[in-house]
């Protein structure tokens, strides 16, 4: 049983006993002495299981259980409520609060481990099944748009290739692989009429579009296996100068893996047909990307590396020279001539 368990108990001796038992089973244990601390740690750590004593110094464990289960990030996290009140009425309240198990009397150590293992195994199974559903959902979202087929798979593959060329770790490459597949899953909340609209979007429609990273993060947040890609889902439309969305973060606050995914995502969007414009050639797409870098939207050093990777260093230098020769007015005309490229976020991966 290798898992992270949050033990919430106001009694240090009780907490120490649970910690010793769980550590002996190979668990990583985090402790909280109060309900408020438990809520804070759950948001930060997102444990695999919460062992929650009802007798806490600030807020009853029953209420903490309700709040944990009301948070989408913790909805699938098993909560075991431990109390000295062994009554049917309290057991009913525990179930209504969302507790996955209720211990009115402390079980023996072997019984406690058996029951915890069962909950953790069930959680793993649910996560695996939900992950499969999410990947299928991501594919079905692309299938809604006849212009978007295969976008996620291409972004995933090319982002990993980009990451390998930079010597990224296996962990970061895995983030790019999975993040590429699911980064646009939040588009499930965008009506087809907006996704496939042939002309520029109005302010209301742009507002709806800009919610999709938040929606995507909410969909994937409950799954432990996808938590490491949440920054890629939420931030792949941020900009280096802070003018992006949904949070307006900038510079080094945007993780390197997000910068990489973003460049690959935009390039694939530009070199694919969209309802609002036709495909651009790779050199023309790179010119648009360099214009975005000049605006402060993309990391130019990373873009140089990407351009050299996809067209070779000599061609990359020629493309940069061509981009510098354009006036801002000409570059804006080129970007807007494909039926509102910048307005649609065509260079923003839509």
C-alpha positions as CSV (number, residue, x, y, z in Angstrom):
1,X,0.0,0.0,0.0
2,X,2.0,3.0,-1.3
3,X,-0.2,6.0,-0.8
4,X,-0.3,9.4,0.8
5,X,-2.6,9.5,3.9
6,X,-3.6,12.6,5.7
7,X,-4.2,11.9,9.4
8,X,-6.4,14.5,11.1
9,X,-6.5,14.2,14.9
10,X,-6.3,16.8,17.6
11,X,-4.8,14.2,20.0
12,X,-1.0,13.9,19.4
13,X,-0.8,10.4,20.8
14,X,-3.6,9.1,18.7
15,X,-2.1,10.7,15.6
16,X,1.3,9.2,16.4
17,X,-0.2,5.7,16.7
18,X,-1.9,6.1,13.3
19,X,1.2,7.4,11.7
20,X,3.3,4.5,13.0
21,X,0.8,2.0,11.7
22,X,0.5,3.6,8.3
23,X,4.2,4.1,7.9
24,X,4.8,0.4,8.7
25,X,2.6,-0.3,5.6
26,X,4.7,1.9,3.3
27,X,2.4,4.9,3.4
28,X,3.6,8.5,3.3
29,X,1.8,10.2,6.2
30,X,0.9,13.9,6.7
31,X,-0.7,15.1,9.9
32,X,-3.0,17.9,10.8
33,X,-4.1,18.8,14.3
34,X,-7.2,20.9,13.3
35,X,-10.0,21.0,10.7
36,X,-8.7,24.2,9.1
37,X,-5.2,22.7,8.8
38,X,-6.8,19.6,7.2
39,X,-8.6,21.7,4.6
40,X,-5.5,23.6,3.8
41,X,-3.4,20.5,3.4
42,X,-5.9,18.7,1.3
43,X,-5.9,21.6,-1.2
44,X,-2.1,21.6,-1.3
45,X,-1.2,17.9,-1.1
46,X,-4.4,16.2,-2.4
47,X,-3.8,12.9,-0.4
48,X,-5.0,9.5,-1.5
49,X,-7.0,9.0,1.7
50,X,-8.0,11.1,4.7
51,X,-8.3,9.5,8.2
52,X,-10.4,12.0,10.1
53,X,-11.2,12.1,13.8
54,X,-14.5,13.8,14.6
55,X,-13.2,15.3,17.8
56,X,-11.1,18.3,16.6
57,X,-10.3,21.5,18.5
58,X,-11.9,23.9,16.0
59,X,-14.4,22.4,13.7
60,X,-16.2,19.0,14.0
61,X,-14.8,16.3,11.8
62,X,-18.3,15.8,10.4
63,X,-18.2,19.4,9.0
64,X,-14.7,19.0,7.7
65,X,-15.8,15.9,5.8
66,X,-18.7,17.8,4.2
67,X,-16.4,20.6,3.1
68,X,-13.8,18.1,1.7
69,X,-16.4,16.3,-0.3
70,X,-17.9,19.6,-1.6
71,X,-14.5,20.4,-3.2
72,X,-14.3,18.9,-6.7
73,X,-10.6,18.3,-6.1
74,X,-11.3,16.0,-3.2
75,X,-14.6,14.5,-4.3
76,X,-13.0,11.1,-5.2
77,X,-10.7,11.1,-2.1
78,X,-11.8,8.5,0.4
79,X,-12.5,9.9,3.9
80,X,-12.7,7.6,6.9
81,X,-14.5,9.3,9.8
82,X,-13.4,8.1,13.3
83,X,-15.5,8.9,16.3
84,X,-16.2,7.6,19.8
85,X,-20.0,7.9,19.0
86,X,-21.1,4.5,17.9
87,X,-24.7,5.2,17.0
88,X,-26.9,4.6,14.0
89,X,-27.9,8.3,13.9
90,X,-24.3,9.5,13.7
91,X,-23.4,6.8,11.2
92,X,-26.2,8.2,9.0
93,X,-24.9,11.7,9.4
94,X,-21.4,10.5,8.4
95,X,-22.8,8.9,5.2
96,X,-24.7,12.1,4.4
97,X,-21.6,14.1,4.9
98,X,-19.9,11.9,2.3
99,X,-17.7,9.7,4.5
100,X,-16.6,6.6,2.7
101,X,-16.2,4.6,5.9
102,X,-17.2,5.2,9.5
103,X,-15.5,3.8,12.6
104,X,-17.6,4.1,15.7
105,X,-15.0,2.0,17.6
106,X,-11.3,1.8,16.6
107,X,-10.8,-1.5,14.8
108,X,-7.8,-3.7,15.4
109,X,-4.7,-2.8,13.5
110,X,-5.1,-5.6,11.0
111,X,-8.7,-4.8,10.4
112,X,-7.9,-1.1,10.0
113,X,-5.2,-1.8,7.4
114,X,-7.5,-4.2,5.6
115,X,-10.3,-1.6,5.3
116,X,-7.9,1.2,4.3
117,X,-6.3,-1.0,1.7
118,X,-9.8,-1.7,0.2
119,X,-10.6,2.0,0.0
120,X,-7.2,2.8,-1.6
121,X,-7.6,0.0,-4.1
122,X,-11.1,1.2,-5.0
123,X,-9.8,4.7,-5.4
124,X,-7.0,3.5,-7.7
125,X,-9.6,1.6,-9.8
126,X,-11.9,4.6,-10.0
127,X,-9.0,6.9,-11.0
128,X,-8.0,4.5,-13.8
129,X,-11.5,4.2,-15.2
130,X,-12.0,7.9,-15.0
131,X,-8.7,8.6,-16.7
132,X,-9.8,6.4,-19.6
133,X,-13.1,8.3,-19.8
134,X,-11.2,11.6,-19.8
135,X,-8.9,10.6,-22.7
136,X,-12.0,9.4,-24.6
137,X,-13.7,12.7,-23.8
138,X,-10.7,14.6,-25.2
139,X,-10.9,12.7,-28.4
140,X,-14.7,13.2,-28.7
141,X,-14.2,16.9,-28.2
142,X,-11.9,17.0,-31.2
143,X,-14.4,14.9,-33.2
144,X,-17.0,17.7,-32.7
145,X,-14.8,19.9,-34.9
146,X,-14.1,18.6,-38.4
147,X,-11.0,20.9,-38.5
148,X,-9.5,19.7,-35.2
149,X,-9.0,16.0,-35.7
150,X,-5.8,14.7,-34.3
151,X,-4.7,18.0,-32.8
152,X,-4.2,16.6,-29.3
153,X,-2.2,13.6,-30.5
154,X,0.0,15.8,-32.7
155,X,0.6,18.3,-29.9
156,X,1.5,15.5,-27.5
157,X,3.9,13.9,-29.9
158,X,5.6,17.1,-30.9
159,X,5.8,18.5,-27.4
160,X,7.6,15.4,-26.3
161,X,10.0,15.7,-29.2
162,X,10.6,19.3,-28.4
163,X,11.2,18.4,-24.7
164,X,13.6,15.6,-25.5
165,X,15.7,18.0,-27.7
166,X,16.0,20.2,-24.6
167,X,17.1,17.3,-22.3
168,X,14.0,17.4,-20.1
169,X,13.5,14.7,-17.5
170,X,11.3,11.7,-17.9
171,X,8.8,13.3,-15.5
172,X,8.6,16.5,-17.6
173,X,8.3,14.5,-20.8
174,X,5.4,12.6,-19.3
175,X,3.7,15.9,-18.4
176,X,4.1,17.0,-22.0
177,X,2.8,13.7,-23.4
178,X,-0.4,13.6,-21.2
179,X,-0.8,17.4,-21.2
180,X,-0.8,17.5,-25.0
181,X,-3.6,15.0,-25.1
182,X,-5.9,16.7,-22.6
183,X,-5.0,20.4,-22.6
184,X,-8.2,21.4,-24.5
185,X,-10.6,19.1,-22.6
186,X,-12.3,22.2,-21.2
187,X,-13.7,22.9,-24.6
188,X,-16.4,20.5,-23.7
189,X,-18.1,23.6,-22.2
190,X,-17.9,25.6,-25.4
191,X,-21.0,25.5,-27.7
192,X,-20.4,24.1,-31.3
193,X,-21.6,27.4,-32.7
194,X,-18.7,29.2,-31.1
195,X,-16.1,26.5,-31.8
196,X,-17.0,26.4,-35.5
197,X,-17.9,30.0,-36.1
198,X,-16.3,31.1,-39.4
199,X,-15.9,34.8,-38.4
200,X,-14.5,36.9,-35.5
201,X,-15.9,36.3,-32.1
202,X,-17.7,38.9,-30.1
203,X,-16.7,39.9,-26.5
204,X,-19.2,37.4,-24.9
205,X,-18.0,34.5,-27.1
206,X,-14.3,35.3,-26.3
207,X,-15.3,35.3,-22.6
208,X,-16.7,31.8,-23.0
209,X,-13.6,30.6,-24.9
210,X,-11.4,31.9,-22.1
211,X,-13.1,29.7,-19.5
212,X,-12.0,26.4,-21.1
213,X,-8.6,26.1,-19.3
214,X,-10.5,26.5,-15.9
215,X,-13.1,24.0,-16.9
216,X,-10.4,21.6,-18.1
217,X,-8.6,21.9,-14.8
218,X,-11.8,21.2,-12.8
219,X,-12.5,18.1,-14.9
220,X,-9.0,16.6,-14.3
221,X,-8.3,17.8,-10.8
222,X,-9.9,14.9,-8.9
223,X,-7.6,12.4,-10.5
224,X,-4.2,11.9,-8.9
225,X,-2.7,10.6,-12.1
226,X,-3.5,13.9,-13.9
227,X,-2.6,16.4,-11.1
228,X,0.9,16.9,-12.5
229,X,-0.5,18.2,-15.8
230,X,-3.0,20.6,-14.3
231,X,-0.6,23.6,-14.8
232,X,-0.4,22.7,-18.5
233,X,-4.2,22.5,-18.8
234,X,-4.8,25.8,-16.9
235,X,-2.0,27.9,-18.2
236,X,-1.5,27.0,-21.9
237,X,-3.0,30.3,-22.9
238,X,-0.9,32.5,-20.6
239,X,1.6,34.9,-22.1
240,X,5.1,35.8,-21.1
241,X,4.2,39.5,-20.5
242,X,1.1,38.6,-18.4
243,X,-1.5,39.4,-21.0
244,X,-2.8,35.9,-21.3
245,X,-5.6,34.1,-19.5
246,X,-7.1,32.9,-17.2
247,X,-4.8,34.1,-14.5
248,X,-2.5,36.7,-16.2
249,X,0.7,35.1,-14.8
250,X,3.9,36.0,-16.5
251,X,7.6,35.2,-17.0
252,X,9.1,32.5,-14.8
253,X,5.7,32.0,-13.1
254,X,4.7,30.0,-16.2
255,X,6.4,26.6,-16.0
256,X,8.8,25.6,-18.8
257,X,6.6,22.6,-19.8
258,X,3.8,25.1,-20.3
259,X,5.9,27.3,-22.6
260,X,6.9,24.3,-24.6
261,X,3.3,23.0,-25.0
262,X,2.1,26.4,-25.9
263,X,4.5,26.9,-28.8
264,X,3.7,23.4,-30.2
265,X,0.0,24.0,-29.7
266,X,0.0,27.3,-31.5
267,X,2.1,26.0,-34.4
268,X,-0.2,23.0,-34.9
269,X,-3.2,25.3,-34.9
270,X,-1.7,27.6,-37.5
271,X,-0.6,24.7,-39.8
272,X,-4.1,23.1,-39.6
273,X,-7.3,24.2,-41.3
274,X,-9.8,26.0,-39.1
275,X,-13.3,27.2,-39.7
276,X,-12.1,30.8,-39.7
277,X,-9.0,30.4,-41.8
278,X,-7.0,28.1,-44.1
279,X,-3.8,26.3,-43.3
280,X,-0.6,28.4,-43.1
281,X,2.7,26.9,-44.3
282,X,5.2,26.1,-41.6
283,X,7.5,29.1,-42.5
284,X,4.5,31.4,-42.4
285,X,3.3,29.9,-39.1
286,X,6.7,30.5,-37.6
287,X,6.6,34.1,-38.8
288,X,3.3,34.6,-36.9
289,X,4.9,32.9,-33.8
290,X,7.9,35.3,-34.0
291,X,5.4,38.2,-34.2
292,X,3.8,36.9,-31.0
293,X,7.2,36.7,-29.4
294,X,7.9,40.3,-30.5
295,X,4.6,41.3,-28.8
296,X,5.9,39.7,-25.6
297,X,3.5,36.8,-25.7
298,X,6.0,33.9,-26.3
299,X,9.5,33.1,-25.0
300,X,11.7,34.0,-28.0
301,X,14.7,31.9,-26.9
302,X,12.5,28.8,-26.7
303,X,10.9,29.7,-30.1
304,X,14.4,29.9,-31.6
305,X,15.1,26.4,-30.4
306,X,11.7,25.1,-31.7
307,X,12.2,26.8,-35.1
308,X,15.7,25.2,-35.5
309,X,14.2,21.9,-34.5
310,X,11.4,21.9,-37.1
311,X,13.0,23.7,-40.1
312,X,16.8,23.6,-39.3
313,X,19.0,26.4,-38.1
314,X,19.7,28.0,-41.5
315,X,16.0,28.2,-42.4
316,X,15.2,29.4,-38.9
317,X,17.6,32.3,-39.2
318,X,16.0,33.2,-42.6
319,X,12.6,33.2,-41.1
320,X,13.7,35.4,-38.2
321,X,15.2,37.8,-40.8
322,X,11.9,37.9,-42.7
323,X,10.0,38.6,-39.6
324,X,12.2,41.5,-38.7
325,X,11.8,43.0,-42.1
326,X,8.1,43.3,-41.7
327,X,6.6,46.4,-40.3
328,X,4.2,45.9,-37.4
329,X,1.4,47.0,-39.7
330,X,2.2,44.3,-42.3
331,X,2.5,41.7,-39.6
332,X,-0.9,42.6,-38.2
333,X,-2.3,42.5,-41.7
334,X,-0.9,39.0,-42.3
335,X,-2.3,37.8,-38.9
336,X,-5.7,39.3,-39.5
337,X,-6.0,38.4,-43.2
338,X,-7.0,34.8,-42.4
339,X,-10.4,36.0,-41.1
340,X,-9.4,37.3,-37.7
341,X,-6.5,35.1,-36.8
342,X,-5.5,37.0,-33.7
343,X,-9.1,37.6,-32.7
344,X,-9.9,33.9,-32.9
345,X,-6.8,32.9,-31.1
346,X,-5.8,31.0,-34.2
347,X,-2.4,31.7,-33.0
348,X,-3.6,30.8,-29.6
349,X,-4.4,27.2,-30.4
350,X,-8.1,27.4,-31.1
